[in-house]
Amino acid sequence: MALGIGVWVAFYLVGHRGIDPVAEGIAAFTALISFGFGAYVLIRRVRRGPQH
């Protein structure tokens, strides 16, 4: 789910290049956090199995 949110926000940023720089920074930070959390969960599940 987190990876999907990160992808959605990234596509939103690509499509809306003229938005306020502060809003763009907040969205980019949100995408970065979502990608990071999604990668963490994915790597943890691959290494430890689905029960952890």
PQR file of N, CA, C, O and H, with PARSE charges and radii, in Angstrom:
ATOM      1  N   MET A   1       0.824  -1.184   0.000 -0.4000 1.5000
ATOM      2  CA  MET A   1       0.000   0.000   0.000 -0.0000 2.0000
ATOM      3  C   MET A   1       0.875   1.256   0.000  0.5500 1.7000
ATOM      4  O   MET A   1       0.597   2.220  -0.714 -0.5500 1.4000
ATOM      5  N   ALA A   2       1.929   1.229   0.807 -0.4000 1.5000
ATOM      6  CA  ALA A   2       2.812   2.396   0.884 -0.0000 2.0000
ATOM      7  C   ALA A   2       3.504   2.648  -0.448  0.5500 1.7000
ATOM      8  O   ALA A   2       3.667   3.796  -0.860 -0.5500 1.4000
ATOM      9  H   ALA A   2       2.154   0.446   1.387  0.4000 1.0000
ATOM     10  N   LEU A   3       3.908   1.579  -1.120 -0.4000 1.5000
ATOM     11  CA  LEU A   3       4.543   1.756  -2.432 -0.0000 2.0000
ATOM     12  C   LEU A   3       3.557   2.349  -3.429  0.5500 1.7000
ATOM     13  O   LEU A   3       3.936   3.179  -4.256 -0.5500 1.4000
ATOM     14  H   LEU A   3       3.775   0.646  -0.786  0.4000 1.0000
ATOM     15  N   GLY A   4       2.304   1.936  -3.362 -0.4000 1.5000
ATOM     16  CA  GLY A   4       1.278   2.488  -4.248 -0.0000 2.0000
ATOM     17  C   GLY A   4       1.050   3.965  -3.996  0.5500 1.7000
ATOM     18  O   GLY A   4       0.891   4.742  -4.938 -0.5500 1.4000
ATOM     19  H   GLY A   4       1.995   1.262  -2.691  0.4000 1.0000
ATOM     20  N   ILE A   5       1.032   4.354  -2.738 -0.4000 1.5000
ATOM     21  CA  ILE A   5       0.865   5.778  -2.408 -0.0000 2.0000
ATOM     22  C   ILE A   5       2.059   6.573  -2.915  0.5500 1.7000
ATOM     23  O   ILE A   5       1.894   7.667  -3.455 -0.5500 1.4000
ATOM     24  H   ILE A   5       1.161   3.723  -1.973  0.4000 1.0000
ATOM     25  N   GLY A   6       3.259   6.032  -2.745 -0.4000 1.5000
ATOM     26  CA  GLY A   6       4.450   6.714  -3.244 -0.0000 2.0000
ATOM     27  C   GLY A   6       4.427   6.897  -4.748  0.5500 1.7000
ATOM     28  O   GLY A   6       4.799   7.955  -5.256 -0.5500 1.4000
ATOM     29  H   GLY A   6       3.393   5.143  -2.307  0.4000 1.0000
ATOM     30  N   VAL A   7       3.992   5.873  -5.462 -0.4000 1.5000
ATOM     31  CA  VAL A   7       3.895   5.970  -6.923 -0.0000 2.0000
ATOM     32  C   VAL A   7       2.838   6.991  -7.315  0.5500 1.7000
ATOM     33  O   VAL A   7       3.060   7.789  -8.226 -0.5500 1.4000
ATOM     34  H   VAL A   7       3.689   5.013  -5.050  0.4000 1.0000
ATOM     35  N   TRP A   8       1.696   6.978  -6.644 -0.4000 1.5000
ATOM     36  CA  TRP A   8       0.622   7.924  -6.957 -0.0000 2.0000
ATOM     37  C   TRP A   8       1.080   9.366  -6.745  0.5500 1.7000
ATOM     38  O   TRP A   8       0.810  10.230  -7.580 -0.5500 1.4000
ATOM     39  H   TRP A   8       1.516   6.330  -5.904  0.4000 1.0000
ATOM     40  N   VAL A   9       1.763   9.630  -5.643 -0.4000 1.5000
ATOM     41  CA  VAL A   9       2.232  10.986  -5.362 -0.0000 2.0000
ATOM     42  C   VAL A   9       3.288  11.398  -6.385  0.5500 1.7000
ATOM     43  O   VAL A   9       3.297  12.543  -6.835 -0.5500 1.4000
ATOM     44  H   VAL A   9       1.981   8.929  -4.965  0.4000 1.0000
ATOM     45  N   ALA A  10       4.174  10.480  -6.754 -0.4000 1.5000
ATOM     46  CA  ALA A  10       5.199  10.797  -7.753 -0.0000 2.0000
ATOM     47  C   ALA A  10       4.558  11.143  -9.098  0.5500 1.7000
ATOM     48  O   ALA A  10       4.967  12.111  -9.739 -0.5500 1.4000
ATOM     49  H   ALA A  10       4.167   9.550  -6.389  0.4000 1.0000
ATOM     50  N   PHE A  11       3.569  10.377  -9.531 -0.4000 1.5000
ATOM     51  CA  PHE A  11       2.872  10.684 -10.784 -0.0000 2.0000
ATOM     52  C   PHE A  11       2.123  12.012 -10.686  0.5500 1.7000
ATOM     53  O   PHE A  11       2.045  12.759 -11.661 -0.5500 1.4000
ATOM     54  H   PHE A  11       3.237   9.590  -9.010  0.4000 1.0000
ATOM     55  N   TYR A  12       1.579  12.299  -9.520 -0.4000 1.5000
ATOM     56  CA  TYR A  12       0.901  13.580  -9.320 -0.0000 2.0000
ATOM     57  C   TYR A  12       1.887  14.738  -9.492  0.5500 1.7000
ATOM     58  O   TYR A  12       1.574  15.741 -10.132 -0.5500 1.4000
ATOM     59  H   TYR A  12       1.642  11.692  -8.728  0.4000 1.0000
ATOM     60  N   LEU A  13       3.074  14.587  -8.917 -0.4000 1.5000
ATOM     61  CA  LEU A  13       4.081  15.638  -9.036 -0.0000 2.0000
ATOM     62  C   LEU A  13       4.535  15.840 -10.471  0.5500 1.7000
ATOM     63  O   LEU A  13       4.762  16.972 -10.897 -0.5500 1.4000
ATOM     64  H   LEU A  13       3.328  13.771  -8.397  0.4000 1.0000
ATOM     65  N   VAL A  14       4.668  14.753 -11.219 -0.4000 1.5000
ATOM     66  CA  VAL A  14       5.067  14.862 -12.623 -0.0000 2.0000
ATOM     67  C   VAL A  14       3.995  15.583 -13.432  0.5500 1.7000
ATOM     68  O   VAL A  14       4.315  16.368 -14.325 -0.5500 1.4000
ATOM     69  H   VAL A  14       4.484  13.833 -10.873  0.4000 1.0000
ATOM     70  N   GLY A  15       2.753  15.328 -13.133 -0.4000 1.5000
ATOM     71  CA  GLY A  15       1.654  15.930 -13.883 -0.0000 2.0000
ATOM     72  C   GLY A  15       1.328  17.356 -13.490  0.5500 1.7000
ATOM     73  O   GLY A  15       0.695  18.079 -14.259 -0.5500 1.4000
ATOM     74  H   GLY A  15       2.493  14.690 -12.408  0.4000 1.0000
ATOM     75  N   HIS A  16       1.750  17.775 -12.299 -0.4000 1.5000
ATOM     76  CA  HIS A  16       1.419  19.112 -11.802 -0.0000 2.0000
ATOM     77  C   HIS A  16       2.703  19.864 -11.455  0.5500 1.7000
ATOM     78  O   HIS A  16       2.982  20.114 -10.282 -0.5500 1.4000
ATOM     79  H   HIS A  16       2.264  17.187 -11.674  0.4000 1.0000
ATOM     80  N   ARG A  17       3.465  20.215 -12.452 -0.4000 1.5000
ATOM     81  CA  ARG A  17       4.746  20.871 -12.231 -0.0000 2.0000
ATOM     82  C   ARG A  17       4.618  22.325 -11.786  0.5500 1.7000
ATOM     83  O   ARG A  17       5.597  22.881 -11.290 -0.5500 1.4000
ATOM     84  H   ARG A  17       3.238  20.012 -13.405  0.4000 1.0000
ATOM     85  N   GLY A  18       3.487  22.953 -11.935 -0.4000 1.5000
ATOM     86  CA  GLY A  18       3.336  24.357 -11.607 -0.0000 2.0000
ATOM     87  C   GLY A  18       2.769  24.634 -10.225  0.5500 1.7000
ATOM     88  O   GLY A  18       2.302  25.744  -9.972 -0.5500 1.4000
ATOM     89  H   GLY A  18       2.691  22.501 -12.338  0.4000 1.0000
ATOM     90  N   ILE A  19       2.795  23.662  -9.323 -0.4000 1.5000
ATOM     91  CA  ILE A  19       2.215  23.896  -8.003 -0.0000 2.0000
ATOM     92  C   ILE A  19       3.194  24.671  -7.116  0.5500 1.7000
ATOM     93  O   ILE A  19       4.363  24.844  -7.460 -0.5500 1.4000
ATOM     94  H   ILE A  19       3.175  22.760  -9.529  0.4000 1.0000
ATOM     95  N   ASP A  20       2.703  25.120  -5.999 -0.4000 1.5000
ATOM     96  CA  ASP A  20       3.495  25.868  -5.028 -0.0000 2.0000
ATOM     97  C   ASP A  20       4.729  25.061  -4.610  0.5500 1.7000
ATOM     98  O   ASP A  20       4.609  23.862  -4.356 -0.5500 1.4000
ATOM     99  H   ASP A  20       1.753  24.980  -5.720  0.4000 1.0000
ATOM    100  N   PRO A  21       5.901  25.679  -4.533 -0.5600 1.5000
ATOM    101  CA  PRO A  21       7.117  24.945  -4.161  0.2800 2.0000
ATOM    102  C   PRO A  21       7.037  24.270  -2.791  0.5500 1.7000
ATOM    103  O   PRO A  21       7.602  23.193  -2.602 -0.5500 1.4000
ATOM    104  N   VAL A  22       6.349  24.886  -1.846 -0.4000 1.5000
ATOM    105  CA  VAL A  22       6.212  24.265  -0.522 -0.0000 2.0000
ATOM    106  C   VAL A  22       5.359  23.005  -0.622  0.5500 1.7000
ATOM    107  O   VAL A  22       5.699  21.976  -0.039 -0.5500 1.4000
ATOM    108  H   VAL A  22       5.890  25.761  -2.000  0.4000 1.0000
ATOM    109  N   ALA A  23       4.258  23.084  -1.355 -0.4000 1.5000
ATOM    110  CA  ALA A  23       3.402  21.913  -1.541 -0.0000 2.0000
ATOM    111  C   ALA A  23       4.151  20.817  -2.300  0.5500 1.7000
ATOM    112  O   ALA A  23       3.991  19.633  -2.005 -0.5500 1.4000
ATOM    113  H   ALA A  23       3.982  23.920  -1.829  0.4000 1.0000
ATOM    114  N   GLU A  24       4.959  21.210  -3.269 -0.4000 1.5000
ATOM    115  CA  GLU A  24       5.749  20.233  -4.017 -0.0000 2.0000
ATOM    116  C   GLU A  24       6.762  19.543  -3.103  0.5500 1.7000
ATOM    117  O   GLU A  24       6.974  18.335  -3.211 -0.5500 1.4000
ATOM    118  H   GLU A  24       5.089  22.172  -3.509  0.4000 1.0000
ATOM    119  N   GLY A  25       7.379  20.295  -2.217 -0.4000 1.5000
ATOM    120  CA  GLY A  25       8.326  19.708  -1.267 -0.0000 2.0000
ATOM    121  C   GLY A  25       7.660  18.748  -0.301  0.5500 1.7000
ATOM    122  O   GLY A  25       8.196  17.682   0.000 -0.5500 1.4000
ATOM    123  H   GLY A  25       7.206  21.277  -2.129  0.4000 1.0000
ATOM    124  N   ILE A  26       6.486  19.132   0.183 -0.4000 1.5000
ATOM    125  CA  ILE A  26       5.752  18.259   1.098 -0.0000 2.0000
ATOM    126  C   ILE A  26       5.347  16.974   0.386  0.5500 1.7000
ATOM    127  O   ILE A  26       5.449  15.891   0.963 -0.5500 1.4000
ATOM    128  H   ILE A  26       6.051  19.999  -0.062  0.4000 1.0000
ATOM    129  N   ALA A  27       4.894  17.078  -0.845 -0.4000 1.5000
ATOM    130  CA  ALA A  27       4.500  15.884  -1.614 -0.0000 2.0000
ATOM    131  C   ALA A  27       5.705  14.998  -1.903  0.5500 1.7000
ATOM    132  O   ALA A  27       5.612  13.774  -1.814 -0.5500 1.4000
ATOM    133  H   ALA A  27       4.811  17.958  -1.313  0.4000 1.0000
ATOM    134  N   ALA A  28       6.832  15.609  -2.249 -0.4000 1.5000
ATOM    135  CA  ALA A  28       8.045  14.823  -2.517 -0.0000 2.0000
ATOM    136  C   ALA A  28       8.504  14.104  -1.248  0.5500 1.7000
ATOM    137  O   ALA A  28       8.914  12.944  -1.306 -0.5500 1.4000
ATOM    138  H   ALA A  28       6.908  16.603  -2.321  0.4000 1.0000
ATOM    139  N   PHE A  29       8.438  14.777  -0.118 -0.4000 1.5000
ATOM    140  CA  PHE A  29       8.800  14.155   1.156 -0.0000 2.0000
ATOM    141  C   PHE A  29       7.860  12.999   1.481  0.5500 1.7000
ATOM    142  O   PHE A  29       8.300  11.957   1.967 -0.5500 1.4000
ATOM    143  H   PHE A  29       8.105  15.718  -0.070  0.4000 1.0000
ATOM    144  N   THR A  30       6.570  13.180   1.216 -0.4000 1.5000
ATOM    145  CA  THR A  30       5.591  12.120   1.436 -0.0000 2.0000
ATOM    146  C   THR A  30       5.894  10.906   0.566  0.5500 1.7000
ATOM    147  O   THR A  30       5.835   9.771   1.039 -0.5500 1.4000
ATOM    148  H   THR A  30       6.213  14.027   0.821  0.4000 1.0000
ATOM    149  N   ALA A  31       6.220  11.141  -0.709 -0.4000 1.5000
ATOM    150  CA  ALA A  31       6.559  10.039  -1.609 -0.0000 2.0000
ATOM    151  C   ALA A  31       7.815   9.318  -1.123  0.5500 1.7000
ATOM    152  O   ALA A  31       7.877   8.089  -1.154 -0.5500 1.4000
ATOM    153  H   ALA A  31       6.267  12.063  -1.094  0.4000 1.0000
ATOM    154  N   LEU A  32       8.812  10.075  -0.679 -0.4000 1.5000
ATOM    155  CA  LEU A  32      10.060   9.481  -0.197 -0.0000 2.0000
ATOM    156  C   LEU A  32       9.816   8.619   1.041  0.5500 1.7000
ATOM    157  O   LEU A  32      10.334   7.506   1.136 -0.5500 1.4000
ATOM    158  H   LEU A  32       8.762  11.073  -0.654  0.4000 1.0000
ATOM    159  N   ILE A  33       9.034   9.127   1.981 -0.4000 1.5000
ATOM    160  CA  ILE A  33       8.712   8.362   3.187 -0.0000 2.0000
ATOM    161  C   ILE A  33       7.916   7.108   2.827  0.5500 1.7000
ATOM    162  O   ILE A  33       8.167   6.038   3.381 -0.5500 1.4000
ATOM    163  H   ILE A  33       8.614  10.031   1.904  0.4000 1.0000
ATOM    164  N   SER A  34       6.966   7.228   1.910 -0.4000 1.5000
ATOM    165  CA  SER A  34       6.161   6.072   1.506 -0.0000 2.0000
ATOM    166  C   SER A  34       7.022   5.005   0.840  0.5500 1.7000
ATOM    167  O   SER A  34       6.887   3.819   1.139 -0.5500 1.4000
ATOM    168  H   SER A  34       6.762   8.098   1.460  0.4000 1.0000
ATOM    169  N   PHE A  35       7.905   5.425  -0.064 -0.4000 1.5000
ATOM    170  CA  PHE A  35       8.814   4.465  -0.706 -0.0000 2.0000
ATOM    171  C   PHE A  35       9.713   3.794   0.327  0.5500 1.7000
ATOM    172  O   PHE A  35       9.931   2.584   0.272 -0.5500 1.4000
ATOM    173  H   PHE A  35       8.015   6.389  -0.308  0.4000 1.0000
ATOM    174  N   GLY A  36      10.229   4.572   1.259 -0.4000 1.5000
ATOM    175  CA  GLY A  36      11.106   4.012   2.289 -0.0000 2.0000
ATOM    176  C   GLY A  36      10.407   2.998   3.161  0.5500 1.7000
ATOM    177  O   GLY A  36      10.943   1.920   3.419 -0.5500 1.4000
ATOM    178  H   GLY A  36      10.052   5.555   1.303  0.4000 1.0000
ATOM    179  N   PHE A  37       9.205   3.335   3.622 -0.4000 1.5000
ATOM    180  CA  PHE A  37       8.464   2.410   4.464 -0.0000 2.0000
ATOM    181  C   PHE A  37       8.061   1.155   3.688  0.5500 1.7000
ATOM    182  O   PHE A  37       8.160   0.043   4.205 -0.5500 1.4000
ATOM    183  H   PHE A  37       8.770   4.211   3.413  0.4000 1.0000
ATOM    184  N   GLY A  38       7.608   1.338   2.452 -0.4000 1.5000
ATOM    185  CA  GLY A  38       7.235   0.187   1.632 -0.0000 2.0000
ATOM    186  C   GLY A  38       8.410  -0.736   1.369  0.5500 1.7000
ATOM    187  O   GLY A  38       8.268  -1.958   1.416 -0.5500 1.4000
ATOM    188  H   GLY A  38       7.527   2.242   2.032  0.4000 1.0000
ATOM    189  N   ALA A  39       9.569  -0.158   1.092 -0.4000 1.5000
ATOM    190  CA  ALA A  39      10.775  -0.975   0.863 -0.0000 2.0000
ATOM    191  C   ALA A  39      11.165  -1.713   2.142  0.5500 1.7000
ATOM    192  O   ALA A  39      11.544  -2.883   2.093 -0.5500 1.4000
ATOM    193  H   ALA A  39       9.685   0.834   1.053  0.4000 1.0000
ATOM    194  N   TYR A  40      11.075  -1.036   3.282 -0.4000 1.5000
ATOM    195  CA  TYR A  40      11.393  -1.673   4.561 -0.0000 2.0000
ATOM    196  C   TYR A  40      10.500  -2.888   4.804  0.5500 1.7000
ATOM    197  O   TYR A  40      10.991  -3.961   5.155 -0.5500 1.4000
ATOM    198  H   TYR A  40      10.768  -0.085   3.322  0.4000 1.0000
ATOM    199  N   VAL A  41       9.203  -2.722   4.620 -0.4000 1.5000
ATOM    200  CA  VAL A  41       8.267  -3.827   4.850 -0.0000 2.0000
ATOM    201  C   VAL A  41       8.507  -4.955   3.866  0.5500 1.7000
ATOM    202  O   VAL A  41       8.490  -6.125   4.248 -0.5500 1.4000
ATOM    203  H   VAL A  41       8.805  -1.850   4.335  0.4000 1.0000
ATOM    204  N   LEU A  42       8.732  -4.616   2.593 -0.4000 1.5000
ATOM    205  CA  LEU A  42       8.970  -5.637   1.575 -0.0000 2.0000
ATOM    206  C   LEU A  42      10.244  -6.436   1.873  0.5500 1.7000
ATOM    207  O   LEU A  42      10.239  -7.664   1.793 -0.5500 1.4000
ATOM    208  H   LEU A  42       8.746  -3.666   2.283  0.4000 1.0000
ATOM    209  N   ILE A  43      11.317  -5.750   2.211 -0.4000 1.5000
ATOM    210  CA  ILE A  43      12.580  -6.438   2.518 -0.0000 2.0000
ATOM    211  C   ILE A  43      12.437  -7.280   3.772  0.5500 1.7000
ATOM    212  O   ILE A  43      12.948  -8.399   3.824 -0.5500 1.4000
ATOM    213  H   ILE A  43      11.320  -4.752   2.276  0.4000 1.0000
ATOM    214  N   ARG A  44      11.748  -6.761   4.788 -0.4000 1.5000
ATOM    215  CA  ARG A  44      11.540  -7.529   6.015 -0.0000 2.0000
ATOM    216  C   ARG A  44      10.744  -8.800   5.746  0.5500 1.7000
ATOM    217  O   ARG A  44      11.062  -9.862   6.282 -0.5500 1.4000
ATOM    218  H   ARG A  44      11.333  -5.852   4.745  0.4000 1.0000
ATOM    219  N   ARG A  45       9.708  -8.692   4.917 -0.4000 1.5000
ATOM    220  CA  ARG A  45       8.896  -9.879   4.603 -0.0000 2.0000
ATOM    221  C   ARG A  45       9.676 -10.904   3.792  0.5500 1.7000
ATOM    222  O   ARG A  45       9.513 -12.108   3.993 -0.5500 1.4000
ATOM    223  H   ARG A  45       9.450  -7.830   4.482  0.4000 1.0000
ATOM    224  N   VAL A  46      10.517 -10.440   2.882 -0.4000 1.5000
ATOM    225  CA  VAL A  46      11.316 -11.372   2.068 -0.0000 2.0000
ATOM    226  C   VAL A  46      12.330 -12.099   2.957  0.5500 1.7000
ATOM    227  O   VAL A  46      12.542 -13.301   2.800 -0.5500 1.4000
ATOM    228  H   VAL A  46      10.649  -9.463   2.719  0.4000 1.0000
ATOM    229  N   ARG A  47      12.947 -11.382   3.879 -0.4000 1.5000
ATOM    230  CA  ARG A  47      13.979 -11.980   4.717 -0.0000 2.0000
ATOM    231  C   ARG A  47      13.416 -12.868   5.834  0.5500 1.7000
ATOM    232  O   ARG A  47      13.984 -13.921   6.122 -0.5500 1.4000
ATOM    233  H   ARG A  47      12.774 -10.406   4.007  0.4000 1.0000
ATOM    234  N   ARG A  48      12.319 -12.462   6.460 -0.4000 1.5000
ATOM    235  CA  ARG A  48      11.811 -13.174   7.642 -0.0000 2.0000
ATOM    236  C   ARG A  48      10.575 -14.005   7.366  0.5500 1.7000
ATOM    237  O   ARG A  48      10.195 -14.825   8.202 -0.5500 1.4000
ATOM    238  H   ARG A  48      11.858 -11.606   6.226  0.4000 1.0000
ATOM    239  N   GLY A  49       9.947 -13.825   6.245 -0.4000 1.5000
ATOM    240  CA  GLY A  49       8.729 -14.566   5.964 -0.0000 2.0000
ATOM    241  C   GLY A  49       7.492 -13.750   6.279  0.5500 1.7000
ATOM    242  O   GLY A  49       7.583 -12.709   6.930 -0.5500 1.4000
ATOM    243  H   GLY A  49      10.256 -13.159   5.565  0.4000 1.0000
ATOM    244  N   PRO A  50       6.335 -14.210   5.824 -0.5600 1.5000
ATOM    245  CA  PRO A  50       5.112 -13.426   5.966  0.2800 2.0000
ATOM    246  C   PRO A  50       4.566 -13.340   7.396  0.5500 1.7000
ATOM    247  O   PRO A  50       3.691 -12.515   7.659 -0.5500 1.4000
ATOM    248  N   GLN A  51       5.048 -14.155   8.310 -0.4000 1.5000
ATOM    249  CA  GLN A  51       4.481 -14.180   9.664 -0.0000 2.0000
ATOM    250  C   GLN A  51       5.125 -13.154  10.594  0.5500 1.7000
ATOM    251  O   GLN A  51       4.665 -12.989  11.724 -0.5500 1.4000
ATOM    252  H   GLN A  51       5.758 -14.826   8.096  0.4000 1.0000
ATOM    253  N   HIS A  52       6.176 -12.459  10.152 -0.4000 1.5000
ATOM    254  CA  HIS A  52       6.876 -11.501  11.024 -0.0000 2.0000
ATOM    255  C   HIS A  52       6.574 -10.097  10.635  0.5500 1.7000
ATOM    256  O   HIS A  52       7.076  -9.162  11.259 -0.5500 1.4000
ATOM    257  H   HIS A  52       6.549 -12.592   9.234  0.4000 1.0000
TER
END
